[in-house]
Amino acid sequence: MKKSLLAFATALLSLCASAQESASTTFDGVATTWVRTNNATWSFNHANGYVETNNPDETNQFIALYGFEYQLPEGMKVRTATLRIVTERYKGAPMIVHGYGNDFADKTTWGTESEYITPLFDQAPLATFTPACQWNKSVSGDVGITEDKCNAEAWTNYIDVTPYVKTKTVNDRRVNFVLYQERGKKTNQNCFFTHETNDVVNSKNEISFTLKAEDIRPQLVVTFEVDSETGNDVLEPVADTFVRAGNTVKHGSDGNMEIKKQGSETELTNQFYGLMSFRLPSEIVDGTHEVTSARLRLVCVQNKGDRAMSIYRYPSTFDEANAIWNTEENNVKEALASEPIAEFSINGQGTKSLGDGGISETYRKAEAWTNYIDLTDYLKANPADLNILISKKNLHNESMRIATRETGDIENTKTDAANPFTFKAEDLKPCLYITYTRKNIGTGVDDIVVDDDAPVEYYNLQGMRVENPTSGLYIRRQGNKATKILIR
């Protein structure tokens, strides 16, 4: 009995503490637009400050896209997530909401987004809602707005998007959503304000009023809480180099690795292969935790030849300082005989290097040369240290170069001598973003027998008993079992 009571008290205190270790963060919109399914090249003009959803006919559907900046704090997890958007007018049908995995641009089109949006039509929605509004009215300029609707709150929609936002990891910097009306039915306009809207003044109504921009711009509100069962790490390689078939030059101290594949598929002559090794967290290697997300960051510093790249499992560690073809030949051949664990098309401008002249505005930032390769499934199945070989996929007599952990800042003075720019080393070096969680998470309370017939008791977050709880967060106790619940 003493052990059970002590265990319950410990669990109760832990639940109270974890409930209080939370924070709410508001993320602003960074992209908003709408596309038309019957026009692949039409791009929405944002001058009105709102997006439109509409179904004029069965082939012409207006679909809205919302994108928000996002950052999952290290050591935290999502408790709740709410999409807050404000109705500009409501004359159509209820809305359907999906999470959207593609980071779209403000001026995107149906031609660009159709392959990502179309599969959503056959999936269960993340949420549905009837817009907050006054029916058949536009808050921006219609007459007949009643007194109780002359404020932003009366037009504000709060949509629970927690399940989708919980899928995002520390590597994600955007959260996006798709909104549309029921397909296949002719409907009128439902419009919603964007992140670009300004104050809205309705002077036509019998009661003039103003909606402040900060009250009607879209927001994503996320409450985070401490996640003691999850780890997030950014790992740097413990070794990286490249080897050249038949060559004895050591490249372990080079600031980039040369990748080249020319000649023959069967005869490895004049071919260059990158080698890279990471030490995974001990919690993964010892089997107590499992990988939930893993992305390898590789930055191209010279972009020449065919862009298709392959990554293979390398069967051994290697000595970075002394690795040459003679020491690695057998391992290279074994790696190439297996199936690639990942393939990707490398990013970069034309046939340029970071220091060349003629670098366009878009490519003056390291992100435009950066590649993120998903290795989640591989590391889930192979929870050991990560050793890889990087190769071009196809034969080509030009070299790609990828930054190594030894790289330094790269300054470009050739593109515009009067306005040089620099690629910082920390933005170029390879790294592995990895998230992992404890396996078989339990309550941490031993030897407690739950009595389903025991009376239920409630406690507030300070551990004080509450006889008749109203809305809010509480600790629910039945017998010797304590759980955290939200009463609405």
Secondary structure, 3 states (H helix, E strand, C coil): CHHHHHHHHHHHHHHHHHHHCEEEEEEEEEEEEEEECCCCCCCCCHHHCEEEEEEEECCEEEEEEEEEECCCCCCEEEEEEEEEEEEEEECCCCEEEEEECCCCCCCCCHHHHHHHHHHHHHCCCCEEECCCCCCCEECCCCCCCCHHHCCHHHHEEEEECHHHHCCCCCCCCEEEEEEEECCCCCEEEEEEECCCCCCEEECCCCCCEEECHHHHCCEEEEEEEECCCEEEEEECCCEEEEEECCCCCCCCCCCEEEEEECCCCCCCCCCEEEEEEECCCHHHHCCCEEEEEEEEEEEEEECCCCCEEEEEECCCCCCCCCCCHHHHHHHHHHHHCCCCCEEEECCCCCCCECCCCCCCHHHCCHHHHEEEEECHHHHHHCCCCEEEEEEECCCEEEEEEEECCCCCCEEECCCCCCCCEEECHHHHCCEEEEEEEECCCCCCCCCCCCCCCCCEEEECCCCCEECCCCCEEEEEEECCEEEEEEEC
